[in-house]
Amino acid sequence: MSTPEDLSLRFRSRFLVPEGVVELRAFTHGLMPCTVPEMMARFAEDWALRGVDAWNQVPNHWDPGDPTPVGWWNLPEYLGDRFIAPLLGAQPGSCILLPSVHWAVQALLSCPEPFRGRRRLVWTEAEFPSVRHSALRWAQAEGWEAVETPYPSSAKALHALLEAITTNTALVFVSHVAFLTGERLPDAVIAELVDRCRKTGSLLALDGYHAAGSRPIRVQELGVDCYLGGLLKEGCGSTGNAFLYIRPGLELNPRLGGWVGEADPFAFEEAYRPHPSVRRRFLGGTPAIAPLYHAVEGVRILLEAGLEAVEADNAAKTQWLLEAIRRSHVLGRSVRIASPEDPDRRGPMLVLEVPEAECLVRWLAQRGILLDSRRNRRVRLAPFVWNSYPELERFIETLQEALRSGAYQEAPRSLGPVP
């Protein structure tokens, strides 16, 4: 079997990598692609030179060879077709850029169609607060039945989730990759969920925020109804650049949809008429344009590398880290690997369960190793296309020093709200 190519040899120079540090937080906030400053300068230039007319048309900075007219008004859809659809294996017309996953979830929950004759919401205990809290609050406000199940990590847990999906279920939310453990749902498990939802008439929304950009997704083959996520992490598109895929033919009319999602916004009619394009209906008020200029610079690099190659690179490096952690003899009663060791169930990040995780993150940061923590008992890390193997060796050596001595527990916790 051939060894996967180390993508850092080709693509590290395409990112602005801070000097002297090992950046292992791709799953929290990706590094800035080198082309972002130029794209933001183009936004300022378009605004200065064109003013209001930029809403109608600007030069196609994103794909100069494409003759498709591009303006601020259609940019969320254009980028959805040109970059998000290839990222997800979706067809044109099914993807759109939105300001956040929180907005996408709220808009989905506001759609009346899934709830006609149905009063149940189902989600797993592994969902991110944007999903979990939103679903619970909507259920409380509307009097819906709220059912939370274990994440389908085992046959027993999968059975519990499948049993919770009944003919009374409107929507099901499940994470493609769990943010606390890094566990990824295999395609076979997703297929069982899709089949169950089809049989019961429920809609399946897969949260792929921690999956998109790290591997091929192929939403059409998966058959999910909705796939949501963002480019903040491995997509390296920073904030304000979430996305939503809606299965073609699915009729949804979010009640939270706003003026931009109307059929004819500039008719200023008294009655609301939904846009004929379902994805457009998920836009609310005037979209934020500046983030869209830098949204897909990271996606451009990932598509050039090939998502299969990105997945293979990440899998090889995470496997290398797992084996190095085992050899380092730091694992024990209080330190353990919380991520699945089965590569078929492991997403792009590794999670270690460690006492005083915030202190460990701070101690490592003082030595140029950048990770993050969750709930003060888990540290998360992920090698990505900019990370070299010598950097991973440096991380292992520094981690070994920290855990063997225990000195890290005397370090201060994070100085800010982001651990």
Wavefront OBJ file of the C-alpha trace (Angstrom):
o trace
v 0.000 0.000 0.000
v 1.416 3.390 -0.972
v 1.974 6.067 1.662
v -0.333 9.102 1.233
v 1.382 12.262 0.061
v 2.272 14.758 2.789
v 0.182 17.677 1.536
v 2.110 20.156 3.670
v 4.947 19.860 1.157
v 2.723 21.388 -1.538
v 0.131 23.465 0.264
v 1.651 24.884 3.452
v 2.901 27.925 1.522
v -0.668 28.704 0.426
v -1.588 29.650 4.011
v -0.328 32.353 6.349
v 1.194 30.048 8.966
v 2.296 31.866 12.149
v 6.048 31.548 12.569
v 7.358 29.332 15.332
v 4.090 27.665 16.336
v 2.395 24.344 15.612
v -1.191 25.183 14.676
v -3.429 22.161 15.308
v -6.836 23.890 15.513
v -8.174 23.520 11.980
v -11.452 22.210 13.446
v -11.943 25.485 15.379
v -10.741 28.166 12.961
v -8.742 27.452 9.830
v -5.643 29.436 8.901
v -5.902 32.368 6.517
v -5.183 31.550 2.869
v -2.584 33.900 1.381
v -5.080 35.267 -1.140
v -7.519 36.619 1.474
v -5.949 40.107 1.854
v -6.163 40.633 -1.907
v -9.801 39.522 -1.983
v -10.689 41.910 0.842
v -8.928 44.715 -1.038
v -11.122 43.898 -4.031
v -14.208 44.216 -1.842
v -13.074 47.670 -0.734
v -12.344 48.617 -4.343
v -15.727 47.391 -5.600
v -17.495 49.282 -2.838
v -15.493 52.469 -3.493
v -15.832 52.438 -7.275
v -19.325 50.991 -7.718
v -21.249 51.808 -4.569
v -24.870 50.651 -4.798
v -24.296 49.327 -8.316
v -22.077 46.568 -6.881
v -25.288 44.801 -5.874
v -26.019 44.353 -9.584
v -22.592 43.414 -10.898
v -18.934 43.248 -9.922
v -15.993 41.588 -11.684
v -15.960 37.853 -11.093
v -13.014 37.751 -8.705
v -13.857 34.184 -7.650
v -13.625 32.582 -11.095
v -12.498 35.115 -13.716
v -12.888 32.603 -16.522
v -16.586 32.077 -15.795
v -18.850 34.393 -17.851
v -21.698 34.120 -15.311
v -22.696 37.639 -14.174
v -21.895 38.124 -10.499
v -23.198 40.833 -8.195
v -23.576 41.158 -4.481
v -27.245 40.241 -4.846
v -26.637 36.747 -6.226
v -23.280 36.044 -4.550
v -24.667 33.631 -1.882
v -26.149 31.481 -4.650
v -23.240 31.829 -7.085
v -20.679 30.701 -4.517
v -23.055 27.931 -3.489
v -23.052 26.592 -7.042
v -19.409 27.211 -7.917
v -17.700 26.101 -4.682
v -20.043 24.641 -2.042
v -21.731 22.157 -4.389
v -18.362 20.601 -5.391
v -17.307 20.596 -1.724
v -20.396 18.569 -0.801
v -20.905 16.524 -3.950
v -24.181 18.355 -4.603
v -25.840 19.530 -7.778
v -26.087 23.216 -8.751
v -29.108 25.018 -7.358
v -29.109 23.147 -4.045
v -26.575 25.062 -1.900
v -26.482 28.586 -0.511
v -24.201 30.632 1.748
v -25.806 31.829 4.997
v -24.430 33.896 7.896
v -24.346 31.051 10.450
v -25.485 27.508 11.157
v -27.607 28.939 13.940
v -29.598 30.867 11.334
v -29.910 27.773 9.124
v -31.244 25.707 12.045
v -33.667 28.420 13.127
v -34.956 28.779 9.570
v -35.415 25.005 9.210
v -37.335 24.836 12.473
v -39.581 27.658 11.277
v -40.702 25.721 8.180
v -44.331 24.566 8.539
v -44.098 21.712 6.025
v -42.243 19.150 8.206
v -44.661 19.742 11.104
v -47.949 19.141 9.311
v -49.496 16.339 11.353
v -46.219 15.830 13.246
v -45.132 17.041 16.684
v -41.768 15.404 17.407
v -38.177 16.633 17.140
v -35.304 14.184 17.474
v -31.629 14.916 18.022
v -28.646 13.262 19.680
v -26.807 14.223 22.839
v -23.710 15.003 20.724
v -25.240 17.984 18.914
v -23.590 21.402 19.070
v -25.519 24.022 21.104
v -26.614 25.877 17.945
v -28.645 22.778 17.086
v -29.434 21.264 20.462
v -30.519 24.452 22.218
v -32.465 25.758 19.233
v -34.418 22.511 18.852
v -35.223 22.369 22.561
v -36.391 25.984 22.735
v -38.567 25.638 19.645
v -40.071 22.451 21.083
v -40.836 24.235 24.339
v -42.355 27.231 22.553
v -44.499 25.179 20.160
v -45.406 22.320 22.483
v -43.588 19.754 20.359
v -42.305 16.486 21.763
v -38.527 16.663 22.210
v -36.530 13.425 22.096
v -32.784 13.277 22.702
v -30.985 9.989 22.079
v -27.389 8.791 22.420
v -25.088 9.431 19.490
v -25.213 6.286 17.296
v -21.736 5.078 18.295
v -22.904 1.493 18.773
v -25.567 -0.844 17.432
v -27.579 -0.283 20.608
v -27.393 3.511 20.325
v -28.255 3.401 16.630
v -31.278 1.237 17.416
v -32.444 3.789 20.010
v -32.141 6.610 17.476
v -33.970 4.668 14.776
v -36.756 3.767 17.225
v -37.160 7.448 18.130
v -37.877 8.314 14.487
v -41.594 7.634 14.079
v -44.410 8.796 11.812
v -44.894 11.622 14.323
v -41.324 12.893 13.779
v -40.887 16.086 11.803
v -37.129 16.702 11.899
v -34.063 14.717 12.930
v -30.722 16.443 13.642
v -27.527 14.365 13.738
v -23.874 15.438 13.611
v -21.785 13.962 10.830
v -18.770 14.364 13.156
v -19.333 14.839 16.894
v -17.623 17.982 18.154
v -16.679 16.576 21.589
v -15.212 13.244 20.477
v -14.333 13.591 16.797
v -16.389 10.496 15.991
v -17.665 10.313 12.411
v -20.806 8.542 11.277
v -19.960 5.917 8.640
v -21.924 6.133 5.405
v -23.662 2.853 6.268
v -25.105 4.368 9.453
v -26.263 7.461 7.571
v -27.914 5.154 5.025
v -29.909 3.493 7.810
v -31.011 6.889 9.117
v -32.002 8.042 5.631
v -33.993 4.848 5.073
v -35.805 5.231 8.386
v -36.642 8.865 7.670
v -37.933 7.995 4.209
v -40.200 5.288 5.620
v -41.611 7.553 8.340
v -41.780 10.728 6.226
v -39.354 12.564 8.543
v -36.669 14.987 7.377
v -33.004 14.278 8.175
v -30.671 17.244 8.684
v -27.005 16.297 8.964
v -24.710 18.795 10.703
v -21.428 18.582 8.822
v -19.582 21.533 10.338
v -16.771 19.275 11.592
v -16.693 17.176 8.414
v -16.888 19.561 5.456
v -13.522 20.362 3.955
v -11.805 17.340 5.519
v -13.131 14.649 3.185
v -15.541 14.056 0.268
v -19.150 14.315 1.466
v -21.355 13.334 -1.549
v -24.715 14.473 -0.184
v -26.578 13.241 -3.252
v -25.323 9.701 -2.697
v -26.025 9.915 1.030
v -29.610 10.964 0.321
v -29.946 13.360 3.272
v -32.638 16.041 3.124
v -30.475 18.877 4.453
v -26.777 19.247 5.094
v -25.524 22.260 7.002
v -22.145 23.500 8.086
v -19.684 26.304 7.576
v -16.306 27.321 6.210
v -14.882 28.675 9.475
v -12.957 25.473 10.219
v -11.227 23.242 7.654
v -12.789 25.372 4.916
v -10.603 28.289 6.081
v -13.272 30.833 5.181
v -13.560 32.519 8.583
v -16.813 33.759 10.078
v -20.068 34.686 8.360
v -19.750 31.841 5.864
v -22.069 28.981 6.752
v -23.877 26.922 4.125
v -27.046 24.934 3.660
v -27.786 22.149 1.187
v -31.429 21.323 0.491
v -32.315 18.161 -1.363
v -33.704 19.075 -4.804
v -37.487 18.759 -4.896
v -37.901 19.379 -1.167
v -40.498 22.107 -0.636
v -39.724 24.298 2.377
v -40.963 27.780 3.269
v -39.154 29.116 6.345
v -41.303 31.568 8.264
v -38.087 33.315 9.302
v -37.253 34.039 5.676
v -37.010 37.755 5.026
v -37.118 40.405 2.375
v -34.218 38.980 0.349
v -36.042 35.649 0.123
v -39.154 37.112 -1.465
v -40.188 36.444 -5.056
v -39.790 40.120 -6.021
v -38.105 42.092 -3.221
v -38.094 45.373 -5.103
v -41.818 45.282 -5.782
v -42.226 46.101 -2.069
v -45.562 44.325 -1.988
v -47.624 44.233 1.193
v -48.066 40.441 1.092
v -45.107 38.069 1.304
v -44.563 35.828 -1.720
v -41.798 33.207 -1.412
v -39.038 33.113 -3.987
v -39.454 30.281 -6.539
v -36.018 28.964 -5.571
v -36.278 27.104 -2.258
v -32.699 27.868 -1.239
v -33.239 31.598 -1.760
v -36.095 31.534 0.760
v -33.562 30.842 3.515
v -32.032 34.288 3.148
v -33.273 36.773 5.719
v -32.444 40.441 5.609
v -29.722 42.119 3.593
v -26.800 39.668 3.438
v -23.349 40.554 4.759
v -21.185 40.814 1.653
v -17.666 41.371 2.996
v -17.294 37.795 4.378
v -18.313 36.357 1.007
v -15.244 37.868 -0.658
v -12.898 35.648 1.371
v -15.358 32.771 1.871
v -14.019 30.236 -0.599
v -10.287 30.912 -0.772
v -9.633 27.893 1.444
v -12.163 25.765 -0.435
v -10.333 26.628 -3.646
v -7.129 25.122 -2.210
v -8.893 22.004 -0.911
v -10.584 21.349 -4.246
v -7.251 21.797 -6.001
v -5.622 19.294 -3.647
v -8.579 16.926 -4.048
v -10.801 16.034 -1.120
v -9.781 12.377 -1.334
v -6.142 13.436 -0.920
v -7.062 15.752 1.977
v -8.855 12.887 3.709
v -5.929 10.516 3.164
v -3.437 13.102 4.444
v -5.476 13.722 7.593
v -6.064 10.007 8.196
v -2.335 9.223 7.894
v -1.336 12.016 10.257
v -4.001 11.267 12.872
v -2.990 7.600 12.772
v 0.646 8.637 13.215
v -0.366 10.749 16.222
v -2.385 7.935 17.776
v 0.517 5.529 17.530
v 2.962 8.133 18.836
v 0.720 8.889 21.818
v 0.539 5.185 22.664
v 4.336 4.860 22.427
v 4.860 7.901 24.636
v 3.415 6.068 27.672
v 1.348 9.084 28.781
v -1.950 7.222 28.722
v -3.280 5.958 32.013
v -6.134 6.193 34.461
v -6.507 9.971 34.136
v -5.415 10.391 30.495
v -7.096 8.519 27.690
v -7.932 8.776 24.000
v -11.598 9.855 23.693
v -11.792 9.604 19.894
v -12.577 6.350 18.099
v -9.443 4.454 17.164
v -11.301 2.780 14.299
v -10.370 4.878 11.209
v -13.828 4.228 9.716
v -15.391 6.078 12.661
v -12.741 8.722 13.225
v -13.239 12.219 11.889
v -10.502 14.768 11.199
v -9.667 15.490 14.868
v -8.335 13.624 17.881
v -9.634 14.174 21.400
v -7.757 13.359 24.593
v -9.406 13.215 27.987
v -7.078 15.018 30.404
v -7.515 16.531 33.895
v -7.446 20.350 33.850
v -7.555 20.447 30.049
v -7.685 24.247 29.928
v -4.434 24.470 31.878
v -2.803 21.979 29.508
v -3.889 24.027 26.482
v -2.475 27.182 28.064
v 0.811 25.435 29.019
v 1.255 24.080 25.495
v 0.417 27.453 23.938
v 3.229 29.049 25.939
v 5.514 26.585 24.158
v 4.109 27.227 20.691
v 1.720 24.252 20.470
v -1.836 25.398 19.736
v -4.797 23.140 20.650
v -8.149 23.836 22.282
v -10.177 22.364 25.123
v -13.802 21.560 25.879
v -15.457 21.348 29.309
v -12.023 21.477 30.943
v -11.577 17.746 30.548
v -10.897 17.251 26.854
v -8.256 18.647 24.506
v -8.820 18.580 20.773
v -6.251 18.598 17.989
v -6.157 17.900 14.285
v -3.333 17.854 11.745
v -4.283 19.510 8.491
v -2.751 20.248 5.102
v -0.330 22.833 6.542
v 1.070 20.566 9.280
v 4.350 18.699 8.713
v 5.502 15.530 10.433
v 8.355 17.344 12.252
v 5.673 19.582 13.774
v 3.755 16.532 14.947
v 6.946 15.163 16.529
v 7.430 18.470 18.340
v 3.871 18.255 19.653
v 4.337 14.699 20.956
v 7.588 15.598 22.730
v 6.003 18.655 24.373
v 2.845 16.761 25.343
v 4.960 14.003 26.868
v 6.848 16.548 28.957
v 3.597 18.140 30.151
v 1.794 14.955 31.135
v 4.754 13.185 32.712
v 5.665 16.099 34.955
v 2.131 17.292 35.656
v 3.532 20.825 35.825
v 0.944 22.041 33.333
v -1.761 21.881 36.028
v -0.227 24.955 37.649
v -0.578 27.008 34.452
v -3.326 29.638 34.287
v -6.428 28.845 32.309
v -7.268 30.665 29.085
v -7.247 34.442 29.468
v -10.269 34.863 27.227
v -13.602 33.183 26.567
v -12.210 30.950 23.789
v -10.399 27.967 25.375
l 1 2 3 4 5 6 7 8 9 10 11 12 13 14 15 16 17 18 19 20 21 22 23 24 25 26 27 28 29 30 31 32 33 34 35 36 37 38 39 40 41 42 43 44 45 46 47 48 49 50 51 52 53 54 55 56 57 58 59 60 61 62 63 64 65 66 67 68 69 70 71 72 73 74 75 76 77 78 79 80 81 82 83 84 85 86 87 88 89 90 91 92 93 94 95 96 97 98 99 100 101 102 103 104 105 106 107 108 109 110 111 112 113 114 115 116 117 118 119 120 121 122 123 124 125 126 127 128 129 130 131 132 133 134 135 136 137 138 139 140 141 142 143 144 145 146 147 148 149 150 151 152 153 154 155 156 157 158 159 160 161 162 163 164 165 166 167 168 169 170 171 172 173 174 175 176 177 178 179 180 181 182 183 184 185 186 187 188 189 190 191 192 193 194 195 196 197 198 199 200 201 202 203 204 205 206 207 208 209 210 211 212 213 214 215 216 217 218 219 220 221 222 223 224 225 226 227 228 229 230 231 232 233 234 235 236 237 238 239 240 241 242 243 244 245 246 247 248 249 250 251 252 253 254 255 256 257 258 259 260 261 262 263 264 265 266 267 268 269 270 271 272 273 274 275 276 277 278 279 280 281 282 283 284 285 286 287 288 289 290 291 292 293 294 295 296 297 298 299 300 301 302 303 304 305 306 307 308 309 310 311 312 313 314 315 316 317 318 319 320 321 322 323 324 325 326 327 328 329 330 331 332 333 334 335 336 337 338 339 340 341 342 343 344 345 346 347 348 349 350 351 352 353 354 355 356 357 358 359 360 361 362 363 364 365 366 367 368 369 370 371 372 373 374 375 376 377 378 379 380 381 382 383 384 385 386 387 388 389 390 391 392 393 394 395 396 397 398 399 400 401 402 403 404 405 406 407 408 409 410 411 412 413 414 415 416 417 418 419
